[in-house]
């Protein structure tokens, strides 16, 4: 680990992750006009946020920073391929890693991986469904659109909240902290699709003030000690491809899992590739109903 990584990563082991995120939540939800406008303008300037893509381009009109951060896009700004077998990117962001699940392990960064079993909260039955399947990890930076959408049409079957740490998910930390995505707090959403089971894992990070879904609302906070789970009757919650399924209140990472032989990623879906919501990441390689 070089000096930059040491200075970035080592303090995170002792920082009070959840307390800091609680304070950030208070700041991002503040309706003090001078504060939220200052915060918004700083982010727009520092990260180069393209406000021309926003449905509401008037910074002053957002009630809080969080309303700005989870802003809607203008209609039609993210076209989705019509082909029914296309797997759409669930978010604007950058590919952290993508590939095959090898003997139950997911590649995180050079020298680091973690197991599907660890990622899915220790549920062996659930992990077996994705044995030798495929994964894609997408990082959302502060400049990105922070609503999450469906890669494929699907029927929700389960949701789990797995408590954990809140390490940063930037490149330096991901390259340095072992099993980071299986250690951070996360919300796991399981769907049945035309390609079989699909998991969308919404990974928390430091300063992520909450994770929410369209069917449940805010899932976290509060953070709890044990794993929580919710089951959904068949077709109670059905979402179309590219339909909104959740959002990060501050940025983080989403991981997509498919079962064995269910999906084939595009050859250019490699670490560092920028993605836009709805962009085709790959194709269904077989249909399971």
C-alpha positions in Angstrom: 0.0 0.0 0.0 1.6 3.3 -1.0 1.5 6.5 1.1 -1.6 7.9 -0.6 -3.5 4.7 0.0 -2.3 4.6 3.6 -3.5 8.1 4.3 -6.8 7.5 2.5 -7.6 4.0 3.9 -6.1 3.5 7.3 -8.1 6.3 9.0 -11.3 4.6 7.8 -10.7 1.6 10.0 -11.2 3.8 13.1 -13.6 6.4 11.9 -17.2 6.2 13.3 -18.8 5.4 9.9 -22.4 5.5 10.9 -22.1 8.6 13.1 -20.5 10.5 10.3 -23.2 9.3 7.9 -25.8 10.5 10.4 -24.3 13.9 10.4 -24.1 14.0 6.6 -27.8 13.1 6.5 -28.6 16.1 8.6 -26.6 18.3 6.3 -28.0 17.0 3.1 -31.6 17.2 4.3 -31.2 20.7 5.7 -33.7 23.2 4.1 -31.6 26.2 5.0 -31.6 28.0 1.7 -28.1 29.5 1.9 -26.6 26.3 3.0 -28.2 23.9 0.5 -27.5 26.3 -2.4 -23.9 26.7 -1.4 -23.5 22.9 -1.1 -25.2 22.2 -4.4 -23.1 24.8 -6.3 -19.9 23.4 -4.8 -20.7 19.9 -6.0 -21.8 21.1 -9.4 -18.5 23.1 -9.8 -16.1 20.5 -8.2 -17.5 17.4 -10.0 -18.8 18.9 -13.2 -22.4 18.0 -12.8 -24.3 18.4 -16.1 -27.4 20.2 -15.0 -28.6 20.4 -18.6 -29.6 16.7 -18.2 -31.8 17.4 -15.1 -35.5 17.7 -15.3 -35.2 20.7 -12.9 -32.2 22.8 -13.8 -33.0 25.6 -11.2 -30.7 25.0 -8.3 -32.5 27.5 -6.1 -35.8 25.5 -6.4 -34.5 22.3 -4.8 -35.8 22.1 -1.2 -32.6 20.4 0.0 -29.3 19.1 -1.2 -30.7 15.6 -1.1 -33.5 16.6 -3.5 -30.8 17.8 -5.9 -28.7 14.8 -5.4 -31.5 12.4 -6.3 -32.8 14.7 -9.1 -34.8 13.3 -12.0 -33.4 13.3 -15.5 -35.1 15.0 -18.5 -37.5 12.7 -20.3 -35.8 10.8 -23.1 -32.3 11.7 -22.1 -31.3 8.0 -21.5 -32.7 6.0 -24.3 -33.0 2.2 -23.8 -32.4 -0.3 -26.5 -35.6 -2.0 -27.7 -34.2 -5.5 -27.9 -35.9 -7.7 -25.3 -32.7 -9.6 -24.6 -30.6 -6.5 -23.8 -29.4 -6.0 -20.3 -29.6 -2.3 -19.5 -27.1 -0.5 -17.2 -29.0 0.1 -13.9 -27.2 3.4 -13.3 -24.9 6.2 -14.6 -21.4 5.4 -13.3 -18.2 3.6 -14.1 -17.5 -0.2 -14.2 -15.5 -1.2 -11.2 -15.2 -4.8 -12.3 -17.3 -7.2 -14.4 -16.9 -10.9 -15.3 -17.7 -14.4 -14.2 -18.2 -15.7 -10.6 -15.3 -18.1 -10.3 -15.8 -21.0 -7.8 -18.1 -18.8 -5.8 -15.7 -15.8 -5.7 -16.2 -12.3 -7.1 -13.1 -10.2 -8.2 -12.9 -6.9 -6.4 -9.5 -5.5 -7.3 -5.9 -6.9 -7.8 -5.2 -9.1 -4.9 -8.7 -8.9 -3.5 -11.9 -10.9 -3.9 -14.9 -12.0 -1.8 -17.4 -14.8 -2.0 -21.0 -14.6 -3.2 -21.9 -16.3 0.1 -20.4 -13.4 2.1 -22.0 -10.8 -0.2 -25.4 -12.3 0.2 -25.3 -12.3 4.0 -24.3 -16.0 4.5 -27.4 -17.5 2.9 -26.1 -20.7 1.3 -29.3 -21.5 -0.6 -29.3 -18.1 -2.1 -25.6 -18.1 -2.9 -26.0 -21.4 -4.8 -28.4 -19.8 -7.2 -25.5 -17.6 -8.5 -22.8 -20.3 -8.5 -20.5 -19.8 -11.5 -22.8 -17.0 -12.7 -21.8 -13.5 -13.7 -21.4 -10.1 -12.0 -21.0 -6.4 -12.7 -20.0 -3.8 -10.2 -20.8 -0.2 -11.0 -19.5 2.8 -9.0 -21.6 6.0 -8.9 -19.6 9.2 -8.3 -20.9 12.4 -6.8 -21.5 13.9 -10.3 -23.8 11.0 -11.4 -27.5 10.5 -11.5 -28.3 8.6 -8.3 -31.5 6.8 -9.1 -31.2 3.1 -9.8 -33.2 1.3 -12.5 -33.9 -2.3 -13.6 -31.4 -4.1 -16.0 -34.3 -6.4 -17.0 -38.0 -6.7 -16.2 -38.5 -8.7 -13.1 -40.8 -9.7 -10.3 -39.4 -9.0 -6.8 -39.2 -12.1 -4.5 -37.0 -11.0 -1.5 -35.2 -8.1 0.0 -32.5 -8.3 2.7 -30.8 -5.6 4.7 -27.3 -6.7 5.8 -25.7 -4.4 8.4 -22.0 -3.6 8.2 -19.3 -1.0 7.9 -19.4 2.0 5.6 -15.9 2.1 4.0 -15.6 4.5 1.1 -16.1 2.8 -2.3 -13.6 4.9 -4.3 -10.9 3.2 -6.3 -8.2 3.6 -3.7 -10.2 2.1 -0.9 -11.6 -0.7 -3.1 -8.1 -1.6 -4.1 -6.9 -1.7 -0.5 -9.6 -3.0 1.8 -10.2 -6.8 1.7 -13.7 -8.0 1.0 -15.0 -4.4 1.0 -18.3 -5.0 -0.7 -19.0 -8.0 1.6 -18.2 -5.9 4.7 -20.2 -2.7 4.0 -23.8 -2.3 4.8 -26.0 -3.3 1.9 -29.5 -3.9 0.6 -30.0 -7.0 -1.5 -33.0 -7.1 -3.9 -33.8 -10.4 -5.6 -35.9 -10.7 -8.7 -37.1 -13.4 -11.0 -36.5 -12.5 -14.7 -36.6 -14.0 -18.2 -33.0 -15.0 -17.5 -33.7 -16.6 -14.1 -32.7 -15.1 -10.8 -31.2 -11.6 -10.7 -29.8 -9.9 -7.6 -29.3 -6.1 -7.3 -27.0 -5.3 -4.3 -27.1 -1.6 -3.2 -23.9 -1.1 -1.3 -23.7 1.6 1.3 -20.6 3.8 1.9 -19.3 6.5 4.2 -21.6 9.6 4.0 -24.4 7.6 2.2 -27.2 8.9 4.3 -29.7 6.3 3.2 -30.7 3.7 0.7 -34.3 3.4 -0.4 -36.4 1.3 -2.8 -39.6 2.3 -4.7 -41.7 -0.4 -3.0 -40.4 0.0 0.6 -39.1 3.6 0.9 -36.1 4.2 3.1 -34.5 0.8 4.1 -31.5 2.3 5.9 -31.0 4.1 8.2 -31.7 3.0 10.9 -29.0 0.3 10.9 -29.6 -2.8 13.0 -27.5 -5.5 14.4 -28.9 -8.5 12.5 -29.9 -9.2 9.0 -33.5 -8.3 8.1 -35.5 -9.9 5.3 -38.7 -9.3 3.5 -40.6 -11.7 1.2 -43.0 -10.7 -1.5 -45.8 -12.8 -3.0 -45.5 -13.6 -6.7 -46.0 -10.6 -8.9 -46.8 -8.2 -6.0 -43.9 -6.0 -7.2 -43.2 -6.1 -10.9 -40.9 -3.6 -12.6 -40.1 -3.2 -16.3 -36.6 -2.9 -17.7 -35.2 0.5 -17.1 -37.9 1.3 -14.5 -36.7 3.0 -11.3 -36.2 0.6 -8.4 -34.3 2.6 -5.8 -31.9 5.4 -5.1 -28.8 6.3 -3.1 -29.0 9.4 -0.9 -25.3 10.2 -1.6 -23.3 8.0 -3.9 -22.2 4.4 -3.7 -22.0 1.2 -5.7 -24.5 -1.3 -7.2 -23.6 -4.9 -8.0 -25.6 -7.0 -10.5 -25.6 -10.8 -10.3 -27.0 -13.4 -12.8 -27.0 -17.2 -12.6 -24.8 -19.5 -14.6 -25.2 -19.2 -18.4 -27.9 -16.6 -18.0 -26.1 -13.6 -19.3 -23.2 -12.6 -21.5 -21.5 -9.2 -21.0 -20.3 -7.1 -23.8 -16.6 -7.5 -24.5 -15.9 -3.9 -23.6 -17.6 -4.1 -20.2 -14.3 -3.8 -18.3 -12.9 -1.9 -15.3 -13.0 1.9 -15.9 -15.6 1.9 -18.6 -18.1 4.7 -18.2 -21.8 3.7 -18.3 -25.0 5.6 -18.8 -28.4 4.5 -17.5 -30.1 2.2 -20.0 -26.9 1.5 -22.0 -26.7 -2.1 -23.1 -24.1 -4.0 -20.9 -24.8 -7.4 -22.3 -27.4 -9.9 -23.5 -29.6 -12.6 -22.0 -28.0 -15.9 -23.2 -30.8 -18.1 -22.2 -34.4 -17.8 -21.0 -35.6 -19.5 -17.9 -39.3 -18.9 -18.2 
